[in-house]
Amino acid sequence: MDDYSLVQMVEDPTRNENILDLFITSSHTLVQSVKVLPGIGDHNIVMSEVSCKAKVNKQPPRTAILYRK
């Protein structure tokens, strides 16, 4: 995962003491929240809220100096 800059978002165990369900993303800024909720039997549910619109940080325009003028 480190080679491809991926992040595992689930930090709580999903079955007993193990993390079996994964939520992997390359853009962790789009993930608003990740929760592990009680499920059916001994397996918990991973619920995640993800923003569909990416936040873009606009950079100020660069100035190019024209020395000929």
Sequence and secondary structure as in RCSB ss.txt:
>XXXX:A:sequence
MDDYSLVQMVEDPTRNENILDLFITSSHTLVQSVKVLPGIGDHNIVMSEVSCKAKVNKQPPRTAILYRK
>XXXX:A:secstr
 TTTT EE   S SBTTB  S  EES GGGEEEEEEE  STTB EEEEEE SS             TT 
